[in-house]
Amino acid sequence: MQNFIIKLFDFFTSSDIKDFEVFEPEIIEPKEVMEKYRLANTQELFNIYGIPKENPKFLETIDLPYPMRLNWDKKILVNKMRCHRLVASDFENIFQEILNHYGYDEIKELGIDLFGGCFNFRKMRGGSDLSRHSWGIAIDLDTERNGLKTPFNKANFSKPEYNKLHEIFEKYGFLNLGKEKNFDSMHWEKGIKLWKT
């Protein structure tokens, strides 16, 4: 046994192993967990966000990290926005990430700053159901180039330069109707969480 220990010591102190390459273990970064969402029905919206009306108590005013231009009068700048308090932090994060990614000059160039409205107590256009704007959980952007009846593949927001825009909205659970239903690509609304992947 003593001879074995001596030989083992001689092996680990010999010059033969001094040039052995040491391999560092590969570190695999975990994939980002993405939450999946679907469009909400009206009853679910009542249950989650309450009963909408002209001046509901659930509204909160947020400061926008960059000025937006009012879509139908571009000389008017929008610096604040009213939305449901349950999605206020989502909107703040979304706009900040948009600014971080694109920068203000590109935001203006791409028309991402063209504000078409958030809270607006009304029925859906051409329908009897309440608009998701009635809860302040939806926003319209660049309405002229992403029309209500325009198929998604012809809408401006279908172009590759807007992929990151969609990604940012989807990160916070907002779905684009153009992608979901092939019309009204100006419109993003908060969905219902399904699962993580």
Helices and strands as residue ranges (DSSP letters): H 2-12, G 15-17, E 35-38, H 42-49, E 59-70, E 73-84, H 88-110, E 114-117, G 132-135, E 138-141, G 143-145, G 152-154, G 156-158, G 160-162, H 163-171, E 174-176, H 177-181, E 187-190, E 192-196
